[in-house]
Amino acid sequence: MSRSNVIDLGLIGYAQAWELQKRVVAARKAGAIGDVLLFCEHPHAITLGRNGNRANLLASQSVLRQKGVAYFESSRGGDITYHGPGQIVGYPVLDLGAIKRDVVWYVRMLEEVMIRAAADFGVAAGREAGKTGVWVGEGAAAEKLAAIGIHVSRWVTSHGFALNVATDLRYFDLIVPCGILKRKPTSLEKLLGRQVQLKDVRPRLVKHFGDVFGRETRDSDLAELQAQLEEAERRVAVPA
């Protein structure tokens, strides 16, 4: 069974996390490191996917500044979404060439990881035809628990998923979430009517990630990853 190192970055800015991802992706493409699963929280940020519609950003730049929300245009798929404290963001950097060369399958498996994690907390989540992500409820009343936006280059993945755990859902009012009108986001806390700690959810995501993708997971840390990247960049001249 192949191994994936799991690293919790804690609270980290979106731009900083993206710069780190780019280094990890370059090293993974070069075969200098193995698969990596990065977890983090972001300070308040709105991101627009590469094919997203900027009209789905409902707030002006001055309103975003007043609320302390950063705005980024991203290379991921999908439309517009919000990231913030209380949300678990996962960035898997996997070589799909060694797993399964099927991007749609990969997205469905990310959904499966979160569906299983939600079930561990007694939440019956699922998919909705024609819409990426994880949903709770049915039809027009279904609410979105998790969003997915990925990028794949030479079968190496980047970007990933965002699961609302204890997220302040009011920030989603600044956008048309994922470009889908009249659909509301939800969170584990809202669904359960009680506090939920990210530290209790993250291990469930790790377990199901390992099960779904057939990975042996190993906890690591940023210092170890940085050392591996520096060694890889020296050894194989991977661009930083």
C-alpha positions, 0 to 999 in steps of 0.5 A: 500500500502506498503512503501519503504524508498528512500535514496539518498547516493550521491557520495559513493564508490562502496565498501562502498555502498556494505557494507551498502547494506549487512546490509540493506539486513540482516535487511530486511531478519529479518523483522526488517526494511521495503523495501528500495531504495538506490540511489547513484553515484559511483566514477569511478569503473568497476564491474564484475558479479559473472558469468562474463568473466574477459576477457571482462576487456580490460584495464590492472591494471596499466591503471585502476590505471592511470585513477583512476578506481577501479575494483571489483568482485561482487555478482550480476548477469550479466557480466562487467559494468562501474559506474561513476559520471553522472550515477544514480545507484539504489539499491532496497532492496525489499522482493519479497516474499511479492510482487511477487516471480519471479526474471525474472518479477522483472528484467523486472519491473526494466527495466519498471521503467527506460523505463518510466523515459526515456519517461518522457524526450522524449526518446523512450527506450525499451527492446531487446529480450535476453538481459537485460537492457534498449535500444534505437534504433533497431537491431545492432544499438541499444545502451544501456541506462541502465544496470541491475545486481541483487542478490536475497537471500531468496527473498530479493533483492540487487544490481540493476540498473545503468542509464546513465544520464550524464555519460562520455561514454569514460570509457566504452572503458575499457571493453566489456560492459555487455559482448556484443560485438559491442554494444555501451552505450548511455546516456540521455545527448547524446540522447537529445543533452543537459545537464541533471541533475541527480536531475531532473531524480531521482524523475521520477525514484522514481515515476515510481518505486512506480507505477510499484511495488505498493509502497508508497515511502517516502524520508529518509536519511542515518542518519535515515537508520543508526539509524534503522539498529543499532536498528535492529541489537541490537534488533534482533541480525542481523549480521552487 
